[in-house]
Amino acid sequence: GHVENIMLLTMQHLPGHGGGLCVHIDGDASWKFKQCQLRCYPGPLTTVLAVSGKGAYLEVEECLIARASNHAIGALGYGIFAWKEAVAKVVDSDFHELKVAVDCSFAATVTLENCWFKHNRFGLYLHDDASIVADRCAFIQNIKSCFCVGHTGKGRASLIVRDAELKGNDAWSDDDRPRVDIQERVTVDNVETPKPRCYFGTEFRIPGLPDRPLEVPDEEEAATLKYENEVLWDFARHAAEGMKDVNFTRLGWERPGQWHPQDSSEEPPARTIHNQTSEEECSEDREASFSGDH
């Protein structure tokens, strides 16, 4: 199957219990998602894309994979969950504010090209005999670490990272390593981009971390926050209205030109998390965002 230019949000989450998938590909099946916004409710074991079993193949291109906004605080939910002998390929996509961006176990294989991992708890997590290859990826301010190997993957799994940028995060969360650990042309910068002290977009301190200076969002990130908080569609409201005559607005994300906002059939209600903003300022910001300059 082929899915393009849509927005998906899991609706199966049970508060206090977790669960819920946007899409689960199981067994002999192949699906491709292109230029989509895919989100899960923040909760235990909520997952955006799951792929499992021999013959299962997932391809993702130019997509945003993230937790739903304005439902909870912190990095929660899983981006891609691959297990058994499944194969997944992800190109030119962003993973944002998830507990684990990519979780790979059993004998699954995941290939990543030119992807961004930002504000997740863990970037890549390996178990058992799983294999992940990441080329030309950026890992920015992930809370615990960019990479982690579970107890069952220690001395067994395989991780190859090439031409990567690590900014404001640790490479590993502990001393455990997979059987294959190859890192070529990897740059690390925790000075210009400091490690996070608070959860993304808030002043709520991350528990269990050493005291760190509060980073000031740069101009681009501040514009992204404002756009997400004030312009992004309210899923619950539109679901209640039966999604009638709705033309979704896609999120204007970090990489210029990747996410182009579309005209909407109606104006979503203003939603702010930080300082209250006047309607005139909101209009100016939206016009600036729609111009594609951010």
C-alpha positions, 0 to 999 in steps of 0.5 A: 500500500501507499499513503501520502499527504495525510495526518494520522493520530492513534485514537486507541489510547486508554488513559492509565493503561497505555496502548494504541497504534497508528498503524501496525504492519504484520507479516507479508505486507509492504506499506509506504508513507510519504509526506505524512504527519504521524502522531501517537497519544503520549502514554505507555507503549503508545506507538506511531508505526509498528512493523513485525514478522517475516516479509513485513516492510515499512518505508517512510519518506519525508514524514514527521513522527511525533507524540501528540501536542498539548496532552502531557509533558515530556517525551512519551510514546514510541516512533517506530517499533520493529521486531521479529524479522521486519524491515524498515527504511526511513528517509528525510524524516523527523522524530520528535519528543518520543520516549524512544524514536526507533525501537528495534528487536529480535532480528529486525532491520532498520535503515535511516537516511538523513533523519533528525531526532530531537527532544526524544528520551532515546534516539535508537534502542536495540535489543536481541540480534536487531540491526540499525544503520543510520547515515547522515542523521542529526541527534539534537538534545535527546534527554537520556542518549542518542543510542542505547542497547537493552540487556538482551542486545548487549554483545548481540545487536548491530549499530552502524552510524555514519556522518552524524551530528550529535548536539546537546546529548550523550551518545550512550546512556551507559557502558553497554554496547552491541556486538557491532558498534561502528561510528564513522565521521560522527561529530559531537557538540555539547557546548554550542548546543547544551544538553536539555534541562527542561522538557521541550517547550516548557520550564518543567525540569527533567527529573534525575538529571544534573543541574544544567543551564536553561537553554534559550530557544533559537529564532527558528525553534521559537517560531516552530513552538509558536506555530505548533501551539497556535496554528496546528489543528486541534485533533479532538475538536475536528474528530468531534465535528466528524472531520467534515470539510477539513483541510489539514495544515501540516506542521512547519518543521525545522528543516526549511522547505520540508513542511510547507503549510497549506491553506485551511478551510477554517481557522483553528482556535488560538492555543497558547502554552507560554505568554498570551499573544495578541491576535495581531501578533498571531496574524503577523507570525502566521503570515511570516510562517506561511511565507516559508522563510522560517 
